[in-house]
Amino acid sequence: MSVIKIKDFGDYGNWINNNDNKTSSVKSLKVLSPYFDKQIATIPDSNSHHLDEAVNAASNAFLSWSKTNIRDRAQIMSRFKSIIEDDINNLANIIALDNGKTIDDALGSIRRGVEVIDFAISMPNVLKGESSEVSPGINCVMTHEPLGVVAGITPFNFPVMVPLWMIPLAITAGNTFILKPSEQTPLAAIKLAEYLEQAGLPKGVFNVVHGSKDIVEAICDNPIIKAVAFVGSSKVAEIVYSRSTQNKKRAICLGGAKNHMIVVPDADVDSTAKGLLASSMGSAGQRCMAASVAVGVEDIDHIIDQLIDEAKSYELGKDMGTIISKTSLDRITNYINEAEKMGAKILLDGRNASRPSDYSSGYWIGPTILDHVDPKWACATEEIFGPVLTIIRVDTIEKAMEVENNSQYGNAAAVFTTSGEIAKIVSDNASSGMIGINIGVPVPRDPFSFGGWNESKYGHGDITGVSGVSFWTNLKKTTSRWPESSQEWKKYF
């Protein structure tokens, strides 16, 4: 098991014009490590005046950056990728200390983010434009044009991967960018800023502004910011989307989820048990793609038995990291307590799991499996955002689909089966944007895009892939006709 060591990173300011701009005019926010329940850094709780500084820097940089050849912009992304890969172990350690992930989980999340950089590097081919003679003598050319100053607001659970869903595409398309990372996990954003500077990104093209509610509201309200991307809870996603669009911004805001895995008796026992466990307990359940509800059709006890055996072998600190905060830990525990009172059968109880001796003061809870849950109970309908798997029993595939369809969310759904007919029923009828067949975490890979349905997403389109490129650009259509001239062309030379 990799050892996470406590470290004091000191006081950080906002990253503006490739500099750490410290300010004493606002209060500081403490950054705590979930492994140790100790302060490891401070950041400013910025306000609209600090945002204005970042917006001014980004505005000043936009004209030159947008006119830079897209191949040169892509070359910077290529160097950015190499720098991340060369320093990946250091970055993973920062994520683990700041966020509570295991080192392996942190490494996996970085690599998934780097895939988006790969796609950004290919954007000279993606954005090469289209041209056609639409009528005799008349030609139409369509190009993707950058929007201007844009912003991203990102969550605590993937402090590198989610920013990398946004930054490479937006910047390579010619925009200048302002990132507001989670105040709980800001350290990785600072490293990304340093990597971009090392890669040769000009001043003002990428900026980081720290803070909490005030700075989020300021981003939504600022008239110069043209587009906002957000990832977080559905409650806040709806607020950010409404406020941004009311201020005439383009917005895509990804929210929470209550993803369902439908399991039928013919499913492969070993791969299904492992898939259920990885999906529900990966990242300690703190991800919007966690399938936290298993809907068992008829008798699936043989699969559940292996699932429990697999889960019992999980070692905290090795196979699963911490919960982000004491507040979150208490919330997760309350869901388990309430389900138990309502009659859920607890097949595996993580409330008293053994804590790693080196991190005994951290925010720990082990894998928890709740069986015979009513579909209407809170543990079956609300996003717990922790390592809790809820099992609902039904006797037909139609009833399983009713459970999935009745969810207010729609991020992902999965089915575990060896039947093509069952797989088609689920994929055709699930009310979710991303579907997995014998895959518990059906995250599309670029150029396919990431995004859910219903209350898991506010706005049109998706956040990565070709759809992400469309979000960060405007289409310009130029139609031309050149009449014949009686003048000799030699006169112009």
Rosetta blueprint (number, residue, H / E / L):
1 M L
2 S L
3 V L
4 I L
5 K L
6 I L
7 K L
8 D L
9 F L
10 G L
11 D E
12 Y L
13 G L
14 N E
15 W E
16 I E
17 N L
18 N L
19 N E
20 D E
21 N E
22 K L
23 T L
24 S L
25 S L
26 V L
27 K L
28 S E
29 L E
30 K E
31 V E
32 L E
33 S E
34 P L
35 Y L
36 F L
37 D L
38 K E
39 Q E
40 I E
41 A E
42 T E
43 I E
44 P E
45 D L
46 S L
47 N L
48 S H
49 H H
50 H H
51 L H
52 D H
53 E H
54 A H
55 V H
56 N H
57 A H
58 A H
59 S H
60 N H
61 A H
62 F H
63 L H
64 S H
65 W H
66 S H
67 K H
68 T L
69 N L
70 I H
71 R H
72 D H
73 R H
74 A H
75 Q H
76 I H
77 M H
78 S H
79 R H
80 F H
81 K H
82 S H
83 I H
84 I H
85 E H
86 D H
87 D L
88 I H
89 N H
90 N H
91 L H
92 A H
93 N H
94 I H
95 I H
96 A H
97 L H
98 D H
99 N H
100 G L
101 K L
102 T L
103 I H
104 D H
105 D H
106 A H
107 L H
108 G H
109 S H
110 I H
111 R H
112 R H
113 G H
114 V H
115 E H
116 V H
117 I H
118 D H
119 F H
120 A H
121 I H
122 S L
123 M H
124 P H
125 N H
126 V H
127 L L
128 K L
129 G L
130 E E
131 S E
132 S E
133 E E
134 V E
135 S E
136 P L
137 G L
138 I E
139 N E
140 C E
141 V E
142 M E
143 T E
144 H E
145 E E
146 P E
147 L L
148 G L
149 V E
150 V E
151 A E
152 G E
153 I E
154 T L
155 P L
156 F L
157 N L
158 F L
159 P L
160 V L
161 M H
162 V H
163 P H
164 L H
165 W H
166 M H
167 I H
168 P H
169 L H
170 A H
171 I H
172 T H
173 A L
174 G L
175 N L
176 T E
177 F E
178 I E
179 L E
180 K E
181 P L
182 S L
183 E L
184 Q L
185 T L
186 P L
187 L H
188 A H
189 A H
190 I H
191 K H
192 L H
193 A H
194 E H
195 Y H
196 L H
197 E H
198 Q H
199 A L
200 G L
201 L L
202 P L
203 K L
204 G L
205 V L
206 F E
207 N E
208 V E
209 V L
210 H L
211 G L
212 S L
213 K H
214 D H
215 I H
216 V H
217 E H
218 A H
219 I H
220 C H
221 D H
222 N L
223 P L
224 I L
225 I E
226 K E
227 A E
228 V E
229 A E
230 F E
231 V E
232 G L
233 S L
234 S H
235 K H
236 V H
237 A H
238 E H
239 I H
240 V H
241 Y H
242 S H
243 R H
244 S H
245 T H
246 Q H
247 N L
248 K L
249 K L
250 R E
251 A E
252 I E
253 C E
254 L E
255 G L
256 G L
257 A L
258 K L
259 N L
260 H E
261 M E
262 I E
263 V E
264 V L
265 P L
266 D L
267 A L
268 D L
269 V H
270 D H
271 S H
272 T H
273 A H
274 K H
275 G H
276 L H
277 L H
278 A H
279 S H
280 S H
281 M H
282 G H
283 S H
284 A H
285 G H
286 Q L
287 R L
288 C L
289 M L
290 A L
291 A L
292 S L
293 V E
294 A E
295 V E
296 G E
297 V E
298 E L
299 D L
300 I L
301 D H
302 H H
303 I H
304 I H
305 D H
306 Q H
307 L H
308 I H
309 D H
310 E H
311 A H
312 K H
313 S L
314 Y L
315 E L
316 L E
317 G L
318 K L
319 D L
320 M E
321 G L
322 T L
323 I L
324 I L
325 S L
326 K H
327 T H
328 S H
329 L H
330 D H
331 R H
332 I H
333 T H
334 N H
335 Y H
336 I H
337 N H
338 E H
339 A H
340 E H
341 K H
342 M H
343 G L
344 A L
345 K E
346 I E
347 L E
348 L E
349 D L
350 G L
351 R L
352 N L
353 A L
354 S L
355 R L
356 P L
357 S H
358 D H
359 Y H
360 S L
361 S L
362 G L
363 Y L
364 W L
365 I L
366 G L
367 P L
368 T E
369 I E
370 L E
371 D E
372 H L
373 V L
374 D L
375 P L
376 K L
377 W L
378 A H
379 C H
380 A H
381 T H
382 E L
383 E L
384 I L
385 F L
386 G L
387 P L
388 V E
389 L E
390 T E
391 I E
392 I E
393 R E
394 V E
395 D L
396 T L
397 I H
398 E H
399 K H
400 A H
401 M H
402 E H
403 V H
404 E H
405 N H
406 N L
407 S L
408 Q L
409 Y L
410 G L
411 N L
412 A E
413 A E
414 A E
415 V E
416 F E
417 T L
418 T L
419 S L
420 G H
421 E H
422 I H
423 A H
424 K H
425 I H
426 V H
427 S H
428 D H
429 N H
430 A L
431 S L
432 S L
433 G L
434 M E
435 I E
436 G E
437 I E
438 N L
439 I L
440 G L
441 V L
442 P L
443 V L
444 P L
445 R L
446 D L
447 P L
448 F L
449 S L
450 F L
451 G L
452 G L
453 W L
454 N H
455 E H
456 S H
457 K E
458 Y E
459 G L
460 H L
461 G L
462 D L
463 I L
464 T L
465 G H
466 V H
467 S H
468 G H
469 V H
470 S H
471 F H
472 W L
473 T E
474 N E
475 L E
476 K E
477 K E
478 T E
479 T E
480 S E
481 R E
482 W L
483 P L
484 E L
485 S L
486 S L
487 Q L
488 E L
489 W H
490 K H
491 K H
492 Y H
493 F L
